[in-house]
Amino acid sequence: MSRAYRFILAVVALAACGEGVEPKAVVETPVAKSDKQRLTPTATRAQLEALARDNAAFAVDLFQAIRSRPGNLFYSPHSISLALAMTYGGARGQTEAEMAKALHYALPQGALHATFNGLDQELARRGKGAAGKDGGKFTLRIANALWGEQTQSFLPAYLDLLAESYGAGLRVMDFQGQPELSRQTINDWVAQETEDRIKDLLPKDAVRSDTKLVLTNAIYLNAAWKEAFDAAATKPADFTRGDGTKLSVPTMNKTTRAGYGSADGWEAVELAYDGEELSMVLLLPAARLEQAEGALAPAVLERVLASLAPAEVELALPKLKLESDLELRPALEALGMKQAFASEADFTGICKPSLVISKVVHKSFVVVDESGTEAAAATGVVMGPPSATMPHAVR
C-alpha cells in the first residue's frame, strides 16, 4: 500500500467508559436524573452484530452526503448515531420513521436502545491493561448528557430510557436567561470529556433563549499500536491528493504481519492496537479517488472487511493530524431525515408540545503517528419549539 490519497477516516464504533487524566473542574449544574439505574445488557450477539452493520451502513451513507467537502475529512458516525439515538427515543410517527430509515435504525425502539447499551458496555471491557499512545494508559471513553431548560417539563419515561440505556441524566440549565453561559458550560463539559481535544462544539448561534434541550455525546480514544513504527524509518515521501497534486509528507514505513484484503477495487489493511481488542482499518482505492468514493457503498465496505486475512504487508503510512467541524442538518435531510427539522416534527415522546431539532453539530480530531492513535469526537443536538427552526447552514 505505497500509494496515498486524501485520507477519509471514520471512527465507526468507539464507545466506552475508560481511564483518563485527572478531570478539570466544570460548572456544576443540577441533574434531574431518573432514579432508574443503567440496565445490565440484555442484547443478543445477533443484535449487537446487526447494530454494528447498521452503524457501518450509516457511516457510508453519511460519507456520501458530506464527501464533497474540500480537503481531508474525519468524523465519528458512532458519536453522531448515539446522540441522535437518544433524540430518536422521543420521536414518534413520521419523524420516527424518517430517522429510522436515514440512520439505519433497523431494530425496534426498545431493542435498539438496549443494544446500544450492550455495545457500549461490551466495548468498555476492552483494552484493560493495554498501553496508550506515548506511554500512558489505554483510554476508550464515552459520555452522554442532556441539558434541559429549567422551565421545561420532560416526560419521566423518556428520562428513564436515557438513564437505563445511555447512563445519561438531564442537567438543568437556564437557557432562557443565560444562553451564552449555558453554551459555555456545555462546551466546557465536552472539552473535559475529550481531554481538551474538542473545544467550542456549540457555535455562538447554536444556543438561544428559546432553546429547550441539548443532547451531547463525547468520545475519546488513546491507544498504542500493538507494534509501533520505527521512528528512524519515517521519511519524506510523495502524497497524492484527491485533485492529483502531490506534496511531500513524513511517512512511516514498516513490513509487518497484519490483516490484508481486497474487494471491489479497494485494498485494506488492519493494524491492531495493544491488547489486540481494537484495530484501525485503512482503505486504499485502486481507481482515482473521486471515482472510488462514488462507488463506495455499505455492501462494498462489508465485502472489503470480510476479505481481511493475515499477510505480510509492506506499509507506507503518512503521519497525520486531522480536525473536522460539521453542521449535519443538510446531510441528514439529504438522507431523508427531514421532518425532525420542520415545524411538524413529532418528538412528543420527549415532551408535549413537541420540540424540533434546530441544529446538529459535530467536531472530531485524530493524530496518527509511530506510537499509536489519539482521537476524539463530539456531537450536539439542539432542540427548541417549532419557532426555533433555523435555515440551512454549512460550516
N, C-alpha and C positions, 0 to 999 in steps of 0.2 A: 504494500500500500504506500508507494512512494509519491504518488501524485497527491495534490492537495487542492481543495476548493473552499469556497465560502463555508464556514462552519455553521451548522444548524443543529444545536444541541437541545434536547428536551429532557428534563427530569420527570420521567413518567410516573414513578411511584416512590417518592421519598416522603415517608410519614411515620414518625415515631417519637417517643419520649426518650431522651438520652442525656448524657452528661455534657455540661458546658462550663464556661468560665463563670467566675463569681458574678451574679446578676447585678445590674445597675438599679438604682432606685428610680421608680416611676411614680407619677401622681397616683395616689390611692383613690379608687372610686368604689362606691357601694356596689355590691354584687347581688342582684335579685335572682339567685340561682335556685333552681328546683331542688327539693330535698331528696330527689332521686339520685342514686349512685350510678356510676358508669357500669354498664352491664358486662358480665362475663361473656366473651364472644360465643355466639351460637352458630355462626356461618359455617356452612359445609365447605369442604375443599372445592367442590364443583362451583359453588357460589363465588368463592374467592378467585378462582381461575377465570370465571365468567366476568367478574368485575375488572380484573386486570386486562382482559381482552378488550372490554368495552372502553376502559380508560385509554388504552393504546389507540383504539379507533378514533376516539375523540381527539387525541393528540394529533393524529394525522389530519383529520378534517380541519382542526383549528389551524394547523400549519398551512394548509391550502388557502385558508381565508386570510392569513396575515403575511404570506411569504413574499408579497410584492414590496414589502418594506425594503429600502435600500440598506446595504451593509450586512453585518452579522446579526444573527437572531438567536436568542436564548430565552427559553420560557419553561415554566413548570406547569404542564397541563394538570398534574395531580393537585397542586395547590389551587388552581382555578376550579377544578372539578369539586374539590372539598368545600370551598367557600360557597359555590353555587348549590351543592347538595344540601347544605344547611338552609339555604334560601328555598330550595325546592321542597323541603319538608313542610313548608306552609303554602305551597302552590296548589291550586285546585282548578278543575275544568280545563279549558283550552290552554291556559297558561301552563298548567302541569303537563299537558300532552306535548306542547311545543318544546318545553325544556327537556323532557324525557327523550325526545327524538334528537334534538340538537346535541345534547350532552352524552348520548348513548347510555342513558339510564334504563337498561332493559329489565332489570329486576323490579318487582312491585315496590311501592314506597317502603313498607315495613322491612322487607328483606334487604332493600338497598342500604338503608341506614345501618342495619345490623351487620351487613357485610363490610361497609366502610369501617365500622368499629372493629370488626375482626381483622381487617387488613392492617389497620393502624397498630393493633396490639401484636399482630404477627411480626411486623417489621420492628417493633420496639424490642423484640427479643434478639434481634440480630446484632452482630458486631460487638458483643460483650467481650471485653478483654482485648479487642483489636486496637491497633495504633491509629492515631490521627495524623494528618499532614504536619510536617515539621516537628515530629517527636511528641506531640501531645496525645490526648486520648481520642479515640474514635467517637464521633458525635453524629447522631441521626435523630433529629428532634422535630416534632410538630407541635403547634399550638393553635387553638381555635378560641375565638372570643366574640361576643356580641356586645354592642354598645347601644343602649336604648334611651330615648328621650324620657326624662323623669315624669312628664305629664302624660305619657302614652301607656296604655294598658296592653299587655301581651297575654295571649291565651296560655293558661297553665299547661295544657297538653303539649304545646309547642316547646315551652321551656323544658318540660320533662324529656322530650325527644332529644333535644340538644345535650342535656346532661347525661342521658343514658348512652347515646351513640357517639357523641363527639367530645365529651368531657368539658363542655363549654357552658359558662354562666353568662348571664346578661348583666353588664355593668351599667349602672345608672348614670346618665350624662345630662348636662344642661345645654343641649344643642340650641334651644330656643334663646337662651340668654347669653351663652358664651360659645358660639360656634367655633371661633378660632382656637380658644383654649381646648375645646373638645377635640378638634382636629390634631392639635399638637400632642395631646395626651395619647390618642390612638397611634400616631406616628412614633411616639417615644416607645410605646409597648412593642410595636413591630421591630423597631431598631434593637431593643433589648433581646427579643426572641431570636433575632438573626445575627447576633454578635456585631451589631452596627453595620452590617453589610447592606441592609435595605433601609434607606433613610427617606423620609418625606413620601411615604407611599401615597397618601391622600394629598393631591394638589390643593391649592388655595380655593379653587372653585368647587371642590367636592362636597364640603360640609357647609350647610347653610342653616339659618334659623328655623327653617321648616323641615330639616332632616329629622327623621324619627328613629331610624335603625341603621347601624353599620355592622356588617358581618366581616370578620377578618380571619385569614389563615396565614400562618407563617411557617416556613420550613428551613432548616439549616442542616448542612452536611459538612463534615470534616473527616476525610478518610485518606489513609496512606495506601499506596499500591501494595499488592502482595509482593511484587518485585519492582523495586524502584529503578528508574532510569539512571544511568551513569551520567552525572553532570559533565564529565570530561568528554563525553561523546556528543554533547549538544553543540551543533554548529549551524552557521547561517545556511539557509537553503531557499530556493525559489518557492514562493507560494502563489499559486494561480487563483486569482479571484474570479467571482462569477461573471464579471464582464470580460474575462480573458486576459486582463493585465496581470503583471507579475510584480512581486516585491520580495525582498529578502527578509526572512524572519528566523529567529532562533528555533531550531528544530531538534527535537530529541530523537535519538536513534537507539535501537536495540534489536537483537534477534532473540526471540523468546518462544516458548511454547504457550499458546493461547487458543481460545476459541476462534475459528475462522470459518466463514461460509460465504456463499454467493447465490443469488437468485434474482431473476427479473432485472438484470442489468445493474445490480448492486453487489459490491463486496462488503463484508462486515468482519470486524474483529472485536472480540470481547476480552477486556482487561479486568482481572479480578482485583478487588481491594483486599487488604489484610483481613484475615479471618475467612475469606472466600464465601461470604454470605451475601455480598453485594458486588456489582460489577458495572463497568461502563461499556456500552456497545457503541462503536464508531462505524458509520456507514460511509462508503465512498462510491459515487456513481461512475459507471463506465462511459456514459454519454455526457454531453455538455450539461452543466448544472441545471439550467433552466428547463431543458427537456426532461431530465431525470426527476426534477422536483414535480413537474406537472403530472408525471406518471405514478408518483408515489401515492399509494392507497393503503387502507388498513390491511387488505389481504396480501399485498406485496410485502409489507412490513412483517406480517406473520410468517410468510414463506422465507424471508431473509433470516429471521431469528431461528426458525426451525432448522435451517441449514447449518447452524454453528456446530463445529466438532473440533476436538483438539488437533492442533497442527503446529509445525514450526513456521513462525511468521517473522519476516524481516520488516520492521515497522519504523516509519519516519513520521513523527507526530509533532507539529508545531506547538510550542508553548503558547498558552493563550490566556487572556483575561477578557471576559465579555460582560456587558451590562445591557439590559433592555428595560424599556419603560413603555407600557402598552395601555391604551384605552380600548377596552374589548367590546364595547357595545356594537360598533359596526360589524365586527367579525361574528359575534353571536347572532345578530339579526340576520346576517347572510346565511348562517347555518339553520335558520328557521325559528329562532327564539325571539319572536317579535312582540307578542302581547305583553310580556313581562315588563317592557319599557313603555307601554302605552297606557292611556288613562283607563282602559278596560281591564288592566291586569287584575288577576284574582289571586291574592295572597291572603285570603280570609282564614287560612289555617294558622296565620301568624297573629292577626288582629282584625277587628272589624270596626269601622270600614277598612277596606283593603288599602295596602300601600302599593307603591310602584317602584321599580328599580330606576334610579336616576343615573347611576354610574357604576361601571365595573372596571377597576384599575388593577394593574399587575406590574410588579417590578421583580427583576431577577439579576443574579450575579454569579459568576463562576470563574475560578482560576484553576488551570491545569498545568502542572509543572512536573519536574523529575520526581518529587516526593509523593505526589498524590493530587487530590482534588478538594477544593473548598467551594461550596455552592450554597446559595440562599435564594429564597423566593418568597413573595408575599402577595396576597390578593385581597382586595377590599370591595365589598358590595354595598353601595349606599342606597338607602330607600327613604322615600318620603310620600306625602299624599300625591294624588294624581296631578295636582298643580305643580309638583316638583320636577316633572319630566323636563329633561334638558335636550337641546339639539345635539346632533351628532358632533363628535369631536375626535380627532385623531392626533395623538401626541407623539 
